[in-house]
Each structure stands twice: as C-alpha cells, then as structure tokens.
Amino acid sequence: MENNNKFYVYVYLDPRKPGDYNYGEYHFDYEPFYVGKGCDDRMFDHLKPSYLKTNKNKTFTNKIKKIQRVCEINPIIIKYQCDLIEHIALKLEPAMIAVIGRKRCKTGPLCNITKGGTGCDTFTNNPNKEKIREKLRNHVVTEETKEKLRGRTGIKSNRFNKKHKKESIEKMIISQGKRDITGENNPFYGKTHTEETNQKNRECHTDKKGSEKQKNAVKTVNKLRWDSYRKNSIKEYYENPNYCNNCGKIIHFIIGIYHTKHRKFCDLHCSAVFNNDIRRGKKLCCI
C-alpha cells in the first residue's frame, strides 16, 4: 500500500548565528534562512554541487557556499514537521514563510523567492516574472554604456598582457572542435553587414597602416614591450654583469638593444689598448 504521509517541511539554519529566534509559534536555536517542502532526500538536494552551480536562487546558494567555506561544515537542516500529506505540507510551507518573512520583501531572513506552496522555488514560479520579462524586453543600452564597453580594449581590457592556461586552451580547442559553425550553424548565416558597417570597414582599410586609433594602439603596445625589455635587461645586468675584456672592470649599463649583451669594453681607451695588444701579438690573461 502506498504511503501518502511521506512529505515534510524542512528548514535550513545558519550555524554561524546561534540564538533564540522566535517567529510567532515557530522557534529556532539558529537563524533560519530557507524553508522548503519535500519527501525522501529532497532537503539534501540543495547541497549537491550540480544544484549549487545551476540554481537560479543565488542568494540561497551563495549563503550555503559561504557557510561551507567559513565553517567548513554544511548548514543545519531540520525537519520541522514530518509524516504529512502533500496538501498539508503545501499549506504549512507558505504559512511558515509568511510568518518568518523573506529577504526579497524585506520582512525577514529567508532566501525563498516565492511565497511557497508552488512546489518549486524557481523563476517559473516567481510572482514578479512578468515584470522582469517586460523590463528585459524594454531594456535599452545607453550610448554612455556602449562607449564604456567600447573602451574596454587594448590596455583597458581585463585580459591585456594575460595568457590563457594550457588547460583552458585545451578545453577551448575541444569545445570548438565539437561545434560545427559552417553553413546554417554559423551565427552570421543569412545575414549581411549594413552599409554603415561596410563604410567603417572601408575607412579602416583605406590607409594600409591603419586608422589613427590603430596607430596609437600599436604605439602603446610597442612602448609596453620596450618597458618590459628594459626591465628584463636591467635585471639581467645586475644578475650577470659584463666585464671589460681589457681591464676587467664591470661595464656600465647603457639602455639599448645590444648594449647589455654585446659590449666588450668599458670605454674606447680599453678597446684601443686591447686591439693594439692583439695586433702586437701580446696575449692577455683576461681572454
């Protein structure tokens, strides 16, 4: 015979906040932050990595992750009432949520999105979903925002002068290998550039060396490369200094492309003396 009294109402408690929490007829030894209804092992589903990664209720999942990170334990989970028929559990859940209060409504500590009793705490059951959809439909990106996004190139880019790890590159290669972007699968299939875009492309390619903006970008990159080379050269000079082939003194560092690695004499006098000695057949101990 099927057991109908298998449902229960469970509560998630924050172990970081002990105390005497009273909400009407409901009493807890720790601060509650989620109320749910379920059967079998439903109350533990929220702790699964797949749930924490994909669930849309970020307030709830972030709180669980923070407790796990700070306390190195899972949140406290209690069955407030068990052995219930489903429709009784569906009535008790919203009643508890209404008394304790939700963060979304600024009436209490609970992270629940909905009022409860709908069977699932997702966007589908969100009472404000139509308002959210309407807001997203009517959302217009301002010119100021577009300008900010355009400015995140070159030095201002978060990825400037950074490289992907080998693991990331391998993953990208695998993911790109699986995707077929030819023919109808190509995102730009059946589309054409507007005349305005074509005109911009023409202007960019009119000058072989590129537009003024591109020239400035190249200058900036070259300057950064030179700065990097200069720093490395100075570091190399102090770690492995060059000695004069004639007198044995350390060659003074002069910033230049070949100075650090290829200079053999500290000054012109040493160079002349050295060359004259070689011509006369004199062997130097420093050679």
Order of alpha helices (4+ residues) and beta strands (2+ residues): beta-beta-alpha-alpha-beta-alpha-alpha-alpha-alpha-alpha-alpha-alpha-alpha
